[in-house]
Amino acid sequence: MASNVLTKKADAPRANQARVVKPEPEAAPKPKKGKGFSIFALLDKYANVDALFEHGVPLKFMPHVLFLTGITLFYIGNTHFAEKTIRRIDKIKVETEDLRADFTTLKSEYMEASKQSEVARNVAPLGLIESSSPPYQVIVPADEY
């Protein structure tokens, strides 16, 4: 029956190879560090992670690890998408402000050019002049129409 643990196979010497015994180097005494705070030392002291991987990688935790990996990738992708959307919104806001300024400028120029005095000045080279007599109303009897 298959076990639920990945284990590393023992290294056996291959055929036709002489096994070379290497002398073990002397373990140099580790210098003790001064007093300090290390989060890794606390994790090593209080969380027995070495016992978890003593016989290999336990496969019973793989669905949880894959689920957390998927959620993490989704979170990272969502963050990138949100930042890209914010940059696009800012760019569109700037373009909108520029277009609004152009619209206001063109509207004021149009209002200035449509004044009666400006129209008269612009059509004077064409030979058109402003009428000095007031307009009169033409009355058409109801039976004629």
Residue pairs with C-beta under 8 A, 6 or more apart in sequence:
4 58
4 59
4 60
5 55
5 56
5 57
5 58
5 59
6 56
6 57
6 59
7 55
7 56
8 56
13 19
43 49
52 58
112 118
113 119
113 122
116 130
120 129
120 130
